[in-house]
Amino acid sequence: MLVLSRQRDESIIIGDNIVVTIVDIRGDKVRLGIDAPTEIPVHRREVHEAIQRENLRASQMDPKQKDPSQGET
């Protein structure tokens, strides 16, 4: 893992088209601004993991089986 030190309003560049900027620092929290092309998904880790779990669950579901979260129609 690469560890970089940055101060407020400073940025790092990933590849040629992703810019991560330190927007604010308050206590033990850092706010990041991320500028990336729309085709590159950007999620918090917990959201990404939830999406992966849901995709796995959906891929294992029998296509004829109704999704109980969708309710009756």
Buried (B, 14 or more C-beta within 10 A) or exposed (E): EEEEEBEEEEEEEEEEEBEBBBEEEEEEEEEEEEEBEEEEEBEEEEEEEEEEEEEEEEEEEEEEEEEEEEEEE
